[in-house]
Amino acid sequence: MAKKKKKEKITYDCLNCPGFCCSYSQIPVNRRSLKRLAKYFGISEKKARKQFTKPGVEDEMILRHHKDEYFISICRFFDRDERKCTIYEGRPDACREYPGTPYCGYYDFLEIERDRADDPNSKIAAYIAD
């Protein structure tokens, strides 16, 4: 009797995303993330805080944004032409931990839409074909 082929688990790849999570208005920056940003840019924590963050809710530091044609505003470190993070190695903990689950709802949504459009590169179509 032939063994059933095990279906591959669908996972997400941030490089295929237009940056939904980067458009969140409140991207928190904790002390460790501020240190990482300062080190990444070779500047003091004080300068990094002033240059890259602003006060959020309850004195929480959040990343500054810039205008974006799709999301009104987006993280200042997001390249709007390439649609990707420009400081991936230095990104804050909130970005490193996102989405906090094995799946990303935004990625799943995009894959479903690609499958509906009969995109041959849709991972869902390849998964179902197995």
Residue frames as a rotation matrix with the C-alpha (Angstrom) as fourth column:
MET 1
0.582 0.813 0.000 0.00
0.813 -0.582 0.000 0.00
0.000 0.000 -1.000 0.00
ALA 2
-0.209 -0.665 0.717 1.45
0.635 -0.650 -0.417 3.40
0.744 0.368 0.558 -1.02
LYS 3
-0.384 -0.004 -0.923 2.00
0.834 -0.430 -0.345 6.02
-0.395 -0.903 0.168 1.64
LYS 4
0.718 0.652 0.242 0.00
0.695 -0.688 -0.210 9.21
0.029 0.319 -0.947 1.40
LYS 5
-0.288 -0.783 0.551 2.06
0.679 -0.573 -0.460 12.20
0.676 0.242 0.696 0.42
LYS 6
-0.070 0.199 -0.977 2.21
0.909 -0.390 -0.145 14.57
-0.410 -0.899 -0.154 3.40
LYS 7
0.606 0.356 0.711 0.82
0.638 -0.752 -0.167 18.00
0.475 0.555 -0.683 2.55
GLU 8
-0.528 -0.849 0.040 3.25
0.719 -0.471 -0.511 20.83
0.453 -0.241 0.859 3.04
LYS 9
0.135 0.533 -0.835 2.22
0.870 -0.467 -0.157 23.41
-0.474 -0.706 -0.527 5.64
ILE 10
0.381 0.062 0.923 1.43
0.647 -0.730 -0.218 26.79
0.660 0.680 -0.318 4.10
THR 11
0.029 -0.420 -0.907 3.63
0.854 -0.461 0.240 29.51
-0.519 -0.782 0.345 5.57
TYR 12
0.941 0.335 0.051 4.07
0.319 -0.826 -0.464 33.16
-0.113 0.453 -0.884 4.75
ASP 13
-0.135 -0.970 0.201 6.95
0.989 -0.121 0.080 35.14
-0.053 0.209 0.976 3.33
CYS 14
0.293 0.267 -0.918 7.12
0.461 -0.881 -0.109 38.83
-0.838 -0.391 -0.382 4.26
LEU 15
-0.715 -0.639 -0.284 8.94
0.049 -0.451 0.891 39.55
-0.698 0.623 0.353 0.99
ASN 16
-0.756 0.510 0.410 5.66
0.576 0.221 0.787 38.88
0.311 0.831 -0.461 -0.86
CYS 17
0.147 0.833 -0.533 3.66
0.969 -0.229 -0.091 41.35
-0.198 -0.503 -0.841 1.24
PRO 18
0.129 -0.056 0.990 2.97
0.547 -0.829 -0.118 45.02
0.827 0.557 -0.077 0.43
GLY 19
-0.785 -0.614 0.087 3.59
0.246 -0.437 -0.865 45.95
0.569 -0.657 0.494 4.08
PHE 20
0.246 0.965 0.087 0.24
0.223 -0.144 0.964 45.78
0.943 -0.218 -0.250 5.83
CYS 21
0.547 -0.017 -0.837 1.72
0.829 0.156 0.538 45.51
0.121 -0.988 0.100 9.33
CYS 22
-0.572 -0.817 -0.071 4.09
0.820 -0.572 -0.014 48.41
-0.029 -0.066 0.997 8.58
SER 23
-0.494 0.471 0.730 1.03
0.138 -0.787 0.601 50.61
0.858 0.398 0.324 8.14
TYR 24
0.271 0.558 -0.784 -0.16
0.892 0.160 0.422 50.16
0.362 -0.814 -0.455 11.73
SER 25
0.555 0.009 0.832 -0.38
0.001 -1.000 0.010 53.62
0.832 -0.005 -0.555 13.26
GLN 26
0.621 -0.323 0.714 1.14
-0.783 -0.213 0.585 52.47
-0.037 -0.922 -0.385 16.56
ILE 27
0.599 -0.550 -0.582 4.33
0.195 0.805 -0.560 50.42
0.777 0.221 0.590 16.07
PRO 28
0.984 -0.115 0.134 5.80
-0.164 -0.311 0.936 50.29
-0.066 -0.944 -0.325 19.58
VAL 29
0.241 -0.967 -0.086 9.50
-0.038 0.079 -0.996 50.75
0.970 0.243 -0.018 20.26
ASN 30
0.960 0.040 -0.276 10.73
0.264 0.195 0.945 49.39
0.092 -0.980 0.177 23.59
ARG 31
0.666 -0.744 -0.058 14.07
-0.539 -0.533 0.653 50.19
-0.517 -0.403 -0.755 25.21
ARG 32
-0.008 -0.679 0.734 15.83
0.219 0.715 0.664 47.17
-0.976 0.166 0.143 23.64
SER 33
0.440 0.259 0.860 14.51
0.878 0.077 -0.472 48.14
-0.188 0.963 -0.194 20.19
LEU 34
0.994 -0.104 -0.029 15.69
-0.107 -0.988 -0.110 51.72
-0.017 0.113 -0.993 20.67
LYS 35
0.283 -0.942 0.179 19.18
-0.408 0.050 0.912 50.43
-0.868 -0.331 -0.370 21.53
ARG 36
0.006 -0.230 0.973 19.11
0.658 0.734 0.169 48.22
-0.753 0.639 0.156 18.42
LEU 37
0.798 0.343 0.496 18.08
0.601 -0.522 -0.605 51.15
0.051 0.781 -0.623 16.21
ALA 38
0.832 -0.535 -0.146 20.81
-0.450 -0.805 0.387 53.36
-0.325 -0.256 -0.910 17.68
LYS 39
0.004 -0.859 0.512 23.43
-0.113 0.508 0.854 50.66
-0.994 -0.061 -0.095 17.11
TYR 40
0.289 0.200 0.936 22.16
0.811 0.469 -0.351 49.95
-0.509 0.860 -0.026 13.59
PHE 41
0.836 0.111 0.537 22.56
0.428 -0.745 -0.511 53.61
0.344 0.657 -0.671 12.63
GLY 42
-0.124 -0.975 -0.184 25.67
0.893 -0.029 -0.449 54.22
0.432 -0.220 0.874 14.73
ILE 43
-0.239 0.131 0.962 24.07
-0.185 -0.979 0.088 57.02
0.953 -0.157 0.258 16.77
SER 44
-0.967 -0.084 0.242 23.19
-0.245 0.027 -0.969 57.60
0.075 -0.996 -0.047 20.42
GLU 45
-0.557 0.817 -0.150 19.95
0.830 0.551 -0.085 56.31
0.013 -0.171 -0.985 21.92
LYS 46
-0.211 0.460 -0.863 18.90
0.343 -0.792 -0.506 59.88
-0.915 -0.403 0.010 22.59
LYS 47
-0.641 -0.088 -0.763 19.37
-0.597 -0.568 0.567 60.82
-0.483 0.818 0.312 18.94
ALA 48
-0.942 0.306 -0.135 17.61
0.153 0.753 0.640 57.64
0.298 0.583 -0.756 17.77
ARG 49
-0.395 0.833 -0.388 14.66
0.818 0.126 -0.561 58.36
-0.418 -0.539 -0.731 20.04
LYS 50
-0.186 0.281 -0.942 14.36
-0.083 -0.959 -0.270 61.93
-0.979 0.028 0.201 18.76
GLN 51
-0.677 -0.228 -0.700 14.86
-0.663 -0.225 0.714 61.03
-0.320 0.947 0.001 15.10
PHE 52
-0.865 0.193 -0.463 12.87
-0.170 0.755 0.633 57.79
0.471 0.626 -0.621 14.78
THR 53
-0.512 0.690 -0.513 10.14
0.828 0.556 -0.078 57.81
0.231 -0.464 -0.855 17.44
LYS 54
-0.554 0.430 0.713 7.32
-0.395 -0.889 0.230 59.93
0.733 -0.154 0.663 18.79
PRO 55
-0.826 0.283 0.488 5.06
-0.437 0.226 -0.871 59.62
-0.357 -0.932 -0.063 21.84
GLY 56
-0.636 0.672 -0.380 2.26
0.044 0.524 0.851 57.12
0.770 0.524 -0.363 21.53
VAL 57
0.488 0.869 0.088 -0.50
-0.177 -0.001 0.984 56.10
0.855 -0.495 0.153 23.91
GLU 58
0.999 -0.014 -0.040 0.46
0.041 0.155 0.987 56.36
-0.008 -0.988 0.155 27.61
ASP 59
0.524 -0.845 -0.107 3.98
-0.739 -0.513 0.437 57.65
-0.424 -0.150 -0.893 26.89
GLU 60
0.453 -0.351 0.819 4.81
0.411 0.898 0.157 54.60
-0.791 0.266 0.551 24.78
MET 61
-0.347 -0.607 -0.715 7.41
-0.522 -0.509 0.685 55.27
-0.779 0.611 -0.140 22.09
ILE 62
0.552 0.486 0.678 6.20
0.348 0.605 -0.717 54.51
-0.758 0.631 0.165 18.57
LEU 63
-0.470 -0.740 0.481 7.92
0.737 -0.029 0.675 54.66
-0.486 0.672 0.559 15.19
ARG 64
-0.257 0.305 -0.917 7.45
-0.401 -0.897 -0.186 57.75
-0.879 0.320 0.353 13.08
HIS 65
0.212 0.443 0.871 5.67
0.673 0.581 -0.459 57.36
-0.709 0.683 -0.175 9.74
HIS 66
-0.779 -0.233 -0.582 5.77
-0.235 -0.752 0.616 58.93
-0.581 0.617 0.531 6.30
LYS 67
0.116 0.911 -0.396 3.03
-0.790 -0.156 -0.593 59.28
-0.602 0.382 0.701 3.68
ASP 68
-0.811 -0.281 0.513 2.08
0.029 0.856 0.516 56.27
-0.585 0.433 -0.686 1.59
GLU 69
-0.697 0.530 -0.483 -0.10
-0.701 -0.361 0.615 56.06
0.151 0.767 0.623 -1.51
TYR 70
-0.401 0.546 -0.736 -1.79
0.017 0.808 0.589 52.82
0.916 0.224 -0.333 -0.37
PHE 71
-0.028 0.323 -0.946 -2.06
0.879 0.458 0.131 53.12
0.475 -0.828 -0.297 3.41
ILE 72
0.892 0.312 0.327 -2.13
0.188 -0.915 0.358 56.91
0.410 -0.258 -0.875 4.03
SER 73
0.362 -0.852 0.378 0.98
-0.910 -0.410 -0.054 56.54
0.201 -0.324 -0.924 6.20
ILE 74
0.859 -0.197 -0.472 3.52
0.169 0.980 -0.102 53.79
0.483 0.008 0.876 6.80
CYS 75
0.689 -0.650 -0.322 6.63
0.495 0.097 0.863 53.18
-0.530 -0.754 0.389 8.90
ARG 76
0.732 -0.443 -0.518 9.40
-0.548 -0.834 -0.060 55.65
-0.405 0.328 -0.853 8.08
PHE 77
-0.310 -0.919 0.244 11.74
-0.596 0.388 0.703 52.72
-0.741 0.073 -0.668 7.40
PHE 78
0.180 0.464 0.868 9.49
0.436 0.753 -0.493 51.16
-0.882 0.467 -0.067 4.77
ASP 79
-0.842 -0.477 -0.251 10.69
-0.056 -0.386 0.921 51.62
-0.536 0.790 0.298 1.17
ARG 80
0.050 0.983 -0.177 7.55
-0.293 -0.154 -0.944 52.71
-0.955 0.099 0.280 -0.67
ASP 81
0.129 -0.049 -0.990 8.93
-0.991 -0.030 -0.128 51.80
-0.023 0.998 -0.052 -4.10
GLU 82
-0.657 -0.485 -0.577 10.29
-0.507 0.851 -0.137 48.34
0.558 0.202 -0.805 -3.25
ARG 83
0.424 0.891 0.163 7.51
-0.654 0.176 0.736 47.70
0.627 -0.418 0.657 -0.66
LYS 84
0.479 -0.296 -0.826 9.89
0.557 0.830 0.025 46.31
0.679 -0.472 0.562 1.94
CYS 85
0.942 -0.159 -0.296 11.69
0.212 -0.400 0.892 47.18
-0.260 -0.903 -0.343 5.17
THR 86
0.636 -0.751 0.178 14.94
-0.177 -0.366 -0.914 49.10
0.751 0.550 -0.365 4.76
ILE 87
-0.192 -0.705 0.683 16.25
-0.903 -0.146 -0.405 48.20
0.385 -0.694 -0.608 8.23
TYR 88
0.557 0.572 -0.603 15.24
-0.362 0.820 0.443 44.55
0.747 -0.028 0.664 8.43
GLU 89
-0.054 -0.673 -0.738 18.28
0.543 0.601 -0.587 43.58
0.838 -0.432 0.332 10.54
GLY 90
-0.937 -0.347 0.044 17.73
0.178 -0.579 -0.796 46.55
0.302 -0.738 0.604 12.88
ARG 91
-0.222 0.947 0.232 13.93
-0.155 -0.269 0.951 46.39
0.963 0.175 0.207 13.08
PRO 92
-0.390 0.135 0.911 12.16
-0.895 -0.290 -0.340 46.74
0.218 -0.948 0.234 16.45
ASP 93
-0.935 0.030 0.355 10.93
-0.145 0.877 -0.457 43.82
-0.325 -0.479 -0.816 18.54
ALA 94
-0.028 0.999 -0.026 7.30
-0.374 -0.034 -0.927 44.51
-0.927 -0.017 0.375 17.57
CYS 95
0.354 0.097 -0.930 8.23
-0.935 0.003 -0.356 43.85
-0.032 0.995 0.092 13.94
ARG 96
-0.658 -0.695 -0.291 10.33
-0.683 0.713 -0.158 40.80
0.317 0.094 -0.944 14.77
GLU 97
-0.853 0.338 0.398 7.50
-0.091 0.654 -0.751 39.23
-0.514 -0.677 -0.527 16.75
TYR 98
-0.042 0.899 -0.436 4.72
-0.797 -0.293 -0.528 39.95
-0.602 0.325 0.729 14.25
PRO 99
-0.126 0.922 0.367 2.27
-0.473 -0.381 0.795 38.28
0.872 -0.074 0.484 13.76
GLY 100
-0.423 -0.091 0.902 2.95
-0.903 0.129 -0.410 36.14
-0.079 -0.987 -0.137 16.84
THR 101
0.455 0.576 0.679 1.41
-0.388 0.814 -0.431 33.05
-0.801 -0.068 0.594 15.23
PRO 102
-0.360 -0.624 0.693 2.53
0.347 0.600 0.721 30.56
-0.866 0.500 0.001 12.55
TYR 103
-0.149 0.397 0.906 0.22
0.987 0.001 0.162 32.28
0.063 0.918 -0.392 10.07
CYS 104
-0.856 -0.066 -0.512 -0.28
0.112 -0.992 -0.060 35.86
-0.504 -0.109 0.857 8.96
GLY 105
0.051 0.991 0.125 -3.87
0.518 0.081 -0.852 36.84
-0.854 0.109 -0.509 8.17
TYR 106
0.357 0.021 -0.934 -2.76
-0.563 -0.793 -0.233 39.42
-0.746 0.608 -0.271 5.62
TYR 107
-0.683 -0.675 -0.280 -0.61
-0.654 0.393 0.646 36.90
-0.327 0.624 -0.710 3.77
ASP 108
-0.668 0.508 0.543 -3.45
0.430 0.860 -0.276 34.36
-0.607 0.049 -0.793 3.83
PHE 109
0.361 0.834 -0.417 -5.83
0.131 -0.488 -0.863 36.97
-0.923 0.257 -0.285 2.41
LEU 110
0.044 -0.425 -0.904 -3.42
-0.850 -0.491 0.189 37.82
-0.524 0.761 -0.383 -0.42
GLU 111
-0.898 -0.404 0.172 -2.95
-0.285 0.833 0.474 34.14
-0.335 0.377 -0.864 -1.25
ILE 112
-0.258 0.891 0.374 -6.70
0.540 0.454 -0.709 33.57
-0.801 0.019 -0.598 -1.40
GLU 113
0.519 0.431 -0.738 -7.09
-0.272 -0.735 -0.621 36.54
-0.810 0.523 -0.264 -3.72
ARG 114
-0.395 -0.724 -0.566 -4.24
-0.836 0.027 0.548 35.26
-0.381 0.689 -0.616 -5.93
ASP 115
-0.843 0.137 0.520 -5.92
0.196 0.979 0.059 31.86
-0.500 0.152 -0.852 -6.08
ARG 116
0.179 0.982 -0.059 -9.25
0.384 -0.125 -0.915 33.47
-0.906 0.142 -0.399 -7.03
ALA 117
0.470 -0.086 -0.878 -7.48
-0.659 -0.697 -0.284 35.29
-0.587 0.712 -0.384 -9.84
ASP 118
0.972 -0.072 0.224 -6.10
0.171 0.871 -0.461 31.94
-0.162 0.487 0.858 -11.07
ASP 119
0.458 -0.888 -0.036 -2.52
-0.885 -0.451 -0.113 33.04
0.084 0.083 -0.993 -10.42
PRO 120
0.694 -0.193 -0.694 -0.40
-0.057 0.946 -0.320 29.95
0.718 0.261 0.645 -11.24
ASN 121
-0.409 -0.912 0.019 2.09
-0.014 -0.015 -1.000 31.03
0.912 -0.409 -0.006 -8.55
SER 122
0.265 0.591 0.762 -0.53
-0.835 -0.254 0.488 30.88
0.482 -0.766 0.426 -5.80
LYS 123
-0.796 -0.589 0.139 0.66
-0.562 0.635 -0.530 28.60
0.224 -0.500 -0.836 -3.02
ILE 124
-0.198 0.814 0.546 -2.93
-0.621 0.327 -0.713 27.60
-0.759 -0.480 0.440 -2.31
ALA 125
0.634 0.415 -0.652 -3.36
-0.773 0.333 -0.539 26.28
-0.006 0.847 0.532 -5.87
ALA 126
-0.199 -0.802 -0.563 -0.14
-0.643 0.540 -0.543 24.28
0.739 0.254 -0.624 -5.52
TYR 127
-0.767 -0.042 0.640 -1.26
-0.605 0.379 -0.700 22.96
-0.213 -0.924 -0.316 -2.10
ILE 128
0.204 0.954 0.221 -4.66
-0.686 0.301 -0.662 21.83
-0.698 -0.017 0.716 -3.38
ALA 129
0.446 -0.071 -0.892 -3.09
-0.833 0.331 -0.443 20.17
0.327 0.941 0.088 -6.44
ASP 130
-0.627 -0.778 0.033 -1.06
-0.723 0.566 -0.397 17.80
0.291 -0.273 -0.917 -4.24
